Amino acid sequence: MPFQPKRVFFEKDALKYPLGEELWERFRKEGILVSLIASHNRVTGIPGKTPQQSYMEAKQTFVVGVRRTMKFETCKPSAHYQLPLCTSCIGKCEYCYLNTTLGNKPYLRVYVNIEEILQKTKEYIKERSPETTFFEGAATSDPLPYEAYTGALASTIEFFSTQELGYFRFVTKFTEVDSLLRLQHNGHTRIRFSLNTQYVINNYEHATPPDQERIEAAGKTARAGYPLGFLIAPVILYDKWQEDYGALIKKIADTLPQEAKKDLSFEIISYRFTSRAKERILQVFPQTTLPMEEKERKFKYGQFGYGKYIYPKEQMLEVKEFFSKKVIDSFPEANINYII
């Protein structure tokens, strides 16, 4: 059963599109409260008197709208451009950077003008021709939980199957992949699964599936011929981190079909935070045990001009050596895109 929101707001222009009309009728038949708004910038019906209440209510609020801005943002290091299919995520991960970028009420937003978005994608591919262009579909969201409502991933995957110079990739923590398994993809979509130790999932990745279920879903996509990847993030250094992350990599190796191990990518990102993120996390999750002691970190300026607190050099060297060895020992043919 797909995620079911508590309330849904429709931008008026969304009803001019077939998908908008379809969703309007669907939610009304399901007895979900639906309302019309002029713009997603003026969503005023989400309750919540405290930061925690506002956050939790927003995570149950759907906004169905039209993507008007057709300028795609860059997306280093995973792709050339972001591909905006939706915004926000149904998960409630304490560390998520979207907690700071989407405001106090990070409501879930989907777009009904998918064909227009894909037409713009074609223009970006043409501009970079004869170079290959990669697009990231999960830069500001996890698109998989919305798929039962929008079909946006299916449309995008089938679109990229026809683009000689275009490739699509997205990452998810969720497992509802069955509707994607019979699509024509021609190897132009890489599905990546965000994984962590069960300790991290239990403590910080609220409302997300266990690690084993994610790995099993990854196996399904591999059997369907999709190129596969894993994003192990954020790597958090707690007492048993080496033992637990080693067990996670072994679990991947034990679960995946053999054919999945030939074209496999890994992206590994250590836990880092900004001062603004820490402030926001403590507002929404005041009892958090995330390791956010600035004195134990190194301060570094990022690519967007603001600073973040990362693990010190010695610990990062330990992380890189550990994951390089563990991944290659289990997956000799895998590609480690980066360890940061």
N, C-alpha and C positions, 0 to 999 in steps of 0.2 A: 504494500500500500504506500503510495507516495506521501511525502510530507504534506500535512494539511494545515494551512494557516488559520488563525483565529479571525482575521479581518483582511479584506482586500480593497485597495484603493485603485481606481482606474482613472488614468488621465483621459480627458474627453476625446482627444485625438486617437487614442488607442482603439476606440470603437469603430474607427474608419477602416481598420484592417481585419481580415477574416479571423486571425488568431485572437484578436481582442474581443470580437463578438463571441467567438467560441468559448473563451474563458469566462466572459461575463455570464453567459447562460449556464455554464458548468458550475461556477461557484454559487450562483443563486439556487440552482437545483439541489446543491449539497447543503443548503441552509446556512452558508457562511455569509456574514455581514459584508455587503459590498457597497461602496460609495464612489461617487464621481468627484474628481478634483481637477483643477485647471492645470496644475503642474506638479511634478514630483518635488519641486523645491518648496511647496506649500502643503506639506502633509501635517495636519494639525490634530488628527484624531487618535494619536497613539497615547494611551494613558501612561502614568508613571510619575510619582512624586520624588523618587530618589534615583540616583544613577543606576542602581541595581534594577529597580522596577522598570525604568525606561529602557534599559538594555534588553531585559527579558521580554518585554512586550514588543519591542521592535523586531526581535527575532521570530515573532509569530505574526508579523505584518508583511503582507505582499503588496507591492506596488507594480501595477501593469502599465507600462508606458511605451513611449516612442523614443528611440535613440536619435537625437537631433544632431549632436556633434559628431561629425564624420572624420575628425582628425584623430588618427590612432596614435597613442603615446608609444614611445620606445619601451623596450622591455629587456634590458640587460640583466643578467647574462644569458637568460634562457631563450630569447628569440629576438627578432628585429623589431616586431611590433606587438602591442597588445591587441587582441581581437575582442571587442566589447559585446559579449552576449548577454551578460547579466551582472548584477552587483550585489555584494554581500554574500553571506553564507549562513546556512541553518545551524552549523556547528557553533559551539560556545567555547572556543579555545582561549584560555586566559592570556596567552602570549601574543595572539594574532595582531599583526600590524594594522589590520582593518579597524580594530577598536579605536585607533587614534585618527585614522584618515576619514572615517565615515560619520563622525560626529557622535553625539550622545545617544541617538536613536538609529542604529545601523540596520534600518529596515531592508527587506529583501526586494530587489527590483529586477524585473525581467522586461525584455523588449519584444514588441510584436512585429517590428519591421526588419525581420531577419534578412529578407531578400535584398533590401537596400544596403544593409551592412555588408553582405557578401559581394554586392556589386562594387562597393568601395574597396573591398579587399582585392578584387580583381584589378582595380586601378593601381593599387600599391604594388602588386606583383608585376604589372606591366612596366611601372616606373623603374623598377630595379632590374628588369630583364637586360642581359641574359643571366644575371646572377640569381641564385635561389633565395627565396624569402621565407622566413619562418615566422609564424604567428602563435602567440600564447593566449589560450582561451580561459586561463584561470588567474590572471594577474590581480583582479579585484573581486574574485568570487570563487566558489566551488560550483561549477555549473551542473554537475550530475544530478543533485537532488531535484532540480527544476525540470529535468528532461521529460518527465511524465506529463507536464503541463505544456511545455513549449515545443518540444521536438527540435530545439535549436542545435543541439549537438549532432543529431542525425542529419539535418540539413547541411551543416558545416562540414561534416565528414564526407558526405557525398559530393559536395562542392569541391573539396580539395582533391578528391579522387580523380578529378578531370583537369587539375592544374599541374602541368608539367613542372613549373618552376615554383610552386607554392606548397608549403608543408604546414600542418597544423599540429599543435601539441597542447594538451591540458593536463592538469594534475587534480586528483581528487582524494578525499579521505573516505569516500562512500563506496557503496558496493552494487548499486542498481544498474548493472551493465547489460542486462539481457537484451534490451531493445537495440543495442549497438552491435550485437554479435553477428548479425546476418547482413550488415550493410556493406556496400561496395566501397572500399577504402583505398585499395591499390598501394597500401603501405605508406600513404601520405599523412597519416595521423598517428602520432605516438601518444599512447595513453600512459600517464605516469601515476603512481599511487604514492601518496604521502604516508610514510610509516614512522612509527616510533616504538619505543619499548612499552610494554603494557603498564609499567610504572608511570611513565609520562602520560599515557592515554588516560589512565585512571585518575590521575591528579590534576591534569591540565587541559585535556581535550574532551570537554564535556559534550554529550549528545553526539558522539561519533562511534562508529563500529570498532570492535576489537581488532588487534593486529592480524590475527589468523583469518578473519573474514575478509579483510582487505587483500591479503595475499591470495586467498582463494579466488576472489574476483579478478585479480591480476592474471591468474592462471587461465581463467575463462577468456579474457581478451587476447592472451597469447595464442591460445588454441584457435581463435578466430583470425589469426594472422596479423594482428596489430603489432607494430613495434612497441616494446614495453620499456618502461623506466620506473625507477624508484627515487623518490625524494625523501631522504632521511633527515628530518628537520622538525623542530630545532634539536640539535644534539645538546643535551643538558648533562653536565658533569656532576653526578651525584655519587654516593659511596660505591655503588655496584655498577657504574655505568659501563665499564669494559665488559663485565660478565653479561650484562643484559643486552647490550648492543651486539655482542658476539653471538648470543643466542638468537637474536632477531635475524641476523644474516644467515645463520644456519637454518632457521625456520623457512626463510625464503628459498634457500637451496633445496630443502627437503620437500617443499610444496609445489614448486614450479615444474611444469612439464619440461622435458629436455629441450624441445624446440624453442622455448622462450629464452634460453640462456645464450643463444648465439648473437642476438642483436639486442643487448640489454644495456641500458644507461643508468648511471647513478649520479645523483646530485646530493651533496652532503653539506648542510649549513648548521653551524654552531649557533647556540642561543646568544642573541645580542639584543640590546634594548636602548631606547633613547630616554632622556629625562621626561619627555612628554608622555611616552608610552608607559613608563613606570607610574606616573601620576594617574593616568587613566585606568590602568590595571588595578591600582589600589582603591579607586573609587568604585569600580564594578565588582571586584573580587577582594574585599578588604582582608579576608583570611588567607590569601594566597601564600604559598610557600615557594614561589618562583625565586631563584637566586638572583636578586637584583641589588646586591651591595656594590656600590660604585668603587669602594676602596679595594675590592677584590678584582677589579677589571682594568682594562686599558682603554683609554678614550681615543677614538679615531673618527676623523671626518669622513663621511660617506660621499657617494657620487652626486647626491642631491644637495650638498652644501650644509647639511646638519650633522651633528656628531652623534656617535653611538658608543655604547660601552660593550666591548668584546672581551673574550678571554685573553689573558696575557700570552705573550709569545711562546713561552715554554709549554703551556697547556695546549695551545693550538698546534704546536709541533707534535705533541703526543697524540692529539686527535687525528692529524693527518697520517702519521705513521700507523696508527691502529687501523683506521678504515682502509687505507691503501692495502695493507697486508690482508685483512679479513676479506675484503671484497674480491681481490684478485685470487686469493687462495680458493674461494668458493666458486668464482666465476672468471676463469682465466681469459675468456673472450669478451668480457664486459668492458664498457667504456666509462671511466669515472670523469664526468664533465668538469667537475670542480669540487674541492673541499675548502670551504671558507668558514 
